[in-house]
Amino acid sequence: MVASYPEFYEEVRRKTGQYGQASPDVMAAFQQMHHAGTSPGAISTKTKELIALGIAISVRCDGCIAFHVHDALKAGATREEIAETIGVAILMSGGPAVVYGSQALEAMEQFEAQETVRGNGHK
């Protein structure tokens, strides 16, 4: 379990930045794909981030949980929307998703305590 998701988020950002220096073409392509995949279209960025969070929980990726909780909040997701996303991940992935979904809820609470990611008026 991650002790501090905001600190872990920054650590993952730093490490992926280091990888980007070692392999700039791969990271540039990944960043371009990330932008294309999360840009609003028929589905909003918020909904896409919630989908990504559900997948992150299902595949048990701590770094992905940190990023997609952060970005879902930044896109304006509510506590209730994140809780329902965790519920769908549990439906699809069972017991392990309960554990990782609980971690996603903790990540949300930590990011909310910082009040730095809300897309609706917070810092």
The 8 nearest C-alpha neighbors of each residue, nearest first, counted from 0:
[[1, 2, 102, 61, 99, 3, 98, 4],
 [0, 2, 3, 4, 7, 61, 102, 106],
 [3, 1, 0, 4, 7, 6, 5, 106],
 [4, 2, 6, 5, 1, 7, 109, 106],
 [3, 5, 7, 106, 6, 8, 65, 1],
 [4, 6, 8, 7, 3, 110, 9, 109],
 [7, 5, 9, 3, 4, 8, 10, 2],
 [6, 8, 4, 10, 9, 5, 3, 11],
 [9, 7, 5, 11, 6, 10, 65, 4],
 [8, 10, 12, 6, 7, 11, 13, 5],
 [11, 9, 7, 13, 12, 8, 14, 6],
 [10, 12, 14, 8, 13, 9, 15, 7],
 [13, 11, 9, 15, 10, 14, 16, 8],
 [14, 12, 16, 10, 11, 15, 9, 17],
 [13, 15, 17, 11, 16, 12, 10, 18],
 [16, 14, 18, 12, 17, 13, 11, 19],
 [17, 15, 19, 13, 14, 18, 12, 20],
 [18, 16, 14, 20, 19, 15, 13, 21],
 [17, 19, 15, 21, 20, 16, 22, 14],
 [20, 18, 23, 16, 22, 26, 17, 21],
 [19, 21, 17, 18, 23, 22, 16, 26],
 [20, 22, 18, 19, 23, 17, 16, 24],
 [23, 21, 19, 20, 24, 25, 18, 26],
 [22, 24, 19, 26, 20, 25, 27, 21],
 [23, 25, 27, 26, 22, 28, 19, 29],
 [26, 24, 28, 27, 23, 22, 29, 19],
 [25, 27, 29, 19, 23, 28, 24, 30],
 [28, 26, 30, 24, 29, 25, 23, 31],
 [27, 29, 31, 25, 26, 30, 24, 32],
 [30, 28, 26, 32, 31, 27, 33, 25],
 [31, 29, 33, 27, 32, 28, 26, 34],
 [30, 32, 28, 34, 29, 33, 27, 35],
 [31, 33, 29, 35, 30, 34, 36, 28],
 [34, 32, 30, 36, 31, 35, 29, 37],
 [33, 35, 31, 37, 32, 36, 38, 30],
 [36, 34, 32, 38, 33, 37, 31, 30],
 [35, 37, 33, 34, 38, 32, 47, 39],
 [38, 36, 44, 34, 35, 47, 33, 39],
 [39, 37, 35, 44, 34, 36, 40, 43],
 [40, 38, 43, 44, 42, 37, 41, 47],
 [39, 41, 42, 43, 38, 44, 37, 36],
 [40, 42, 43, 39, 44, 38, 46, 47],
 [43, 41, 40, 39, 46, 44, 47, 45],
 [44, 42, 39, 46, 45, 40, 47, 41],
 [43, 45, 39, 47, 37, 46, 38, 48],
 [46, 44, 74, 48, 43, 47, 71, 76],
 [47, 45, 49, 43, 48, 44, 50, 42],
 [46, 48, 44, 50, 49, 45, 37, 51],
 [47, 49, 51, 71, 45, 50, 46, 67],
 [48, 50, 52, 46, 51, 47, 71, 53],
 [49, 51, 47, 53, 48, 52, 46, 54],
 [52, 50, 48, 54, 49, 53, 55, 47],
 [53, 51, 55, 49, 67, 54, 50, 64],
 [54, 52, 88, 50, 56, 51, 55, 84],
 [53, 55, 57, 51, 52, 56, 58, 50],
 [56, 54, 52, 58, 60, 63, 53, 57],
 [55, 57, 59, 53, 54, 99, 58, 96],
 [58, 56, 54, 59, 55, 92, 96, 88],
 [57, 59, 55, 56, 60, 54, 96, 92],
 [60, 58, 56, 57, 55, 99, 61, 96],
 [59, 61, 63, 55, 62, 58, 64, 56],
 [62, 60, 64, 63, 65, 59, 1, 55],
 [63, 61, 65, 64, 60, 66, 11, 8],
 [62, 64, 66, 60, 55, 65, 61, 67],
 [63, 65, 61, 67, 62, 55, 66, 68],
 [66, 64, 62, 63, 68, 8, 67, 4],
 [67, 65, 63, 69, 64, 68, 70, 62],
 [66, 68, 70, 52, 69, 64, 71, 65],
 [69, 67, 71, 65, 70, 66, 64, 107],
 [70, 68, 66, 67, 72, 71, 65, 73],
 [69, 71, 73, 67, 72, 68, 66, 74],
 [72, 70, 74, 48, 68, 76, 73, 45],
 [73, 71, 76, 75, 117, 74, 69, 70],
 [72, 74, 117, 118, 116, 70, 75, 71],
 [75, 73, 45, 71, 118, 72, 76, 70],
 [74, 76, 118, 72, 73, 117, 119, 77],
 [77, 75, 72, 71, 74, 45, 80, 81],
 [78, 76, 80, 79, 81, 75, 72, 71],
 [77, 79, 81, 80, 82, 76, 107, 72],
 [78, 80, 82, 77, 81, 83, 76, 84],
 [81, 79, 77, 83, 82, 78, 76, 84],
 [80, 82, 84, 78, 83, 79, 85, 77],
 [81, 83, 79, 85, 84, 80, 78, 86],
 [84, 82, 86, 80, 85, 81, 79, 87],
 [83, 85, 81, 87, 86, 82, 53, 80],
 [84, 86, 88, 82, 100, 83, 87, 53],
 [87, 85, 83, 89, 84, 88, 90, 82],
 [86, 88, 90, 84, 89, 85, 91, 83],
 [87, 89, 53, 85, 91, 90, 86, 57],
 [90, 88, 96, 93, 86, 92, 87, 91],
 [91, 89, 87, 88, 92, 93, 86, 96],
 [90, 92, 88, 89, 93, 87, 57, 96],
 [93, 91, 89, 96, 57, 90, 88, 95],
 [94, 92, 89, 96, 95, 90, 91, 97],
 [93, 95, 97, 96, 92, 98, 89, 99],
 [96, 94, 98, 97, 93, 99, 92, 57],
 [95, 97, 89, 99, 94, 98, 100, 92],
 [98, 96, 100, 94, 95, 99, 89, 101],
 [99, 97, 101, 95, 96, 100, 102, 94],
 [98, 100, 102, 96, 101, 56, 97, 103],
 [101, 99, 103, 97, 102, 85, 96, 98],
 [100, 102, 104, 98, 99, 103, 97, 105],
 [101, 103, 99, 105, 100, 104, 106, 98],
 [104, 102, 100, 106, 105, 101, 64, 107],
 [103, 105, 101, 107, 102, 106, 100, 108],
 [104, 106, 102, 108, 103, 107, 109, 101],
 [107, 105, 103, 109, 4, 104, 108, 102],
 [108, 106, 104, 110, 105, 109, 111, 68],
 [107, 109, 111, 105, 106, 110, 112, 104],
 [110, 108, 112, 106, 111, 107, 105, 113],
 [109, 111, 113, 107, 112, 108, 5, 106],
 [112, 110, 114, 108, 113, 109, 107, 115],
 [113, 111, 109, 110, 114, 108, 115, 107],
 [112, 114, 110, 111, 115, 109, 116, 5],
 [115, 113, 111, 112, 121, 116, 122, 110],
 [116, 114, 122, 113, 117, 121, 110, 111],
 [115, 117, 73, 72, 114, 118, 69, 122],
 [118, 116, 73, 72, 121, 119, 75, 115],
 [117, 119, 73, 75, 74, 120, 116, 72],
 [120, 118, 117, 75, 121, 73, 74, 116],
 [119, 121, 118, 117, 122, 116, 75, 114],
 [122, 120, 117, 114, 119, 115, 118, 116],
 [121, 115, 114, 120, 116, 117, 118, 113]]
